Amino acid sequence: MKKQFIIFSIMLLASIQSFAHYMWVETNTIGTVGKPQQVKVFFGEYTYGEIEETNGDAFKSVQQFTLWAIDADGTKTELKTTAKDNYYLAEFTPKNNGTYTIVLDNNNIDVIDYTKYNFGIFKTHYHAIAKVQVGKKDNHTAAVNPNGITVKDVSEKENTVKLQVMFKNKALAKNEVKVYVADLWTKTLTTDENGFVSFDLPWDNKYIVETTYKEETPGNYNNKEYEFIWHCVAYTIL
């Protein structure tokens, strides 16, 4: 009986882990006017070293995403992507100085039934951002997800990150935020009453910030009923 329970627990963890994937974007944090800038889109679990192949079923289920570069004035440029082995590749060329925000959005994902795991029937909405600094004029990143969750980088001090978490353009208070680094290192924080959270960058490494929100609103997508929407946003800091 004990052995069966352990096997079931492992299978349950694997199933929940596959659902807990997120999408994230990576790009050089420093850009130059007139110089092409590459952007990569990944799907998986960075801290576990799990990155899905673009031709696999997992990545194919989330491939209907949109990708944008937004400059400091709010001008949006949609980016076309090309599938590589385990990421999608895009490119844009900054035209002026300031902070660019790379924004991925994916609200086109089929309904998942996880009632057998006591999680329910839900629809997923993925969002992801990254920051590119062009020149010395540093601005806040853009927050452009009126139908879901996002984070806005409002940092003012070097090596200290300050973010504001928002849901449908309103500050999200008392929401759990996870900071991931490689080798399973994770730090869990909670936003304050105005949706802000801060943390230091002790290592020269890649950080991925992830926060989620369960919207208790039932609906229908592609002729399938769902009980709630699971929102997830990832912010990459290189």
Secondary structure, DSSP 8 states (H G I E B T S, - for coil): -HHHHHHHHHHHHHHHHHHT-EEEEEE-SEE-TTS-EEEEEEEEEGGGTEE--TTSHHHHTT---EEEEE-TT--EEE---EE-SSSEEEEE---SSEEEEEEEEE-----EEEGGGTSEEEEEEEEEEEEEEESS---------TTSEEEEE---STTEEEEEEEETTEE-TT-EEEEEETTTEEEEEE--TTSEEEEE--SSS-EEEEEEEEE---EEETTEEESEEEEEEEEEE-
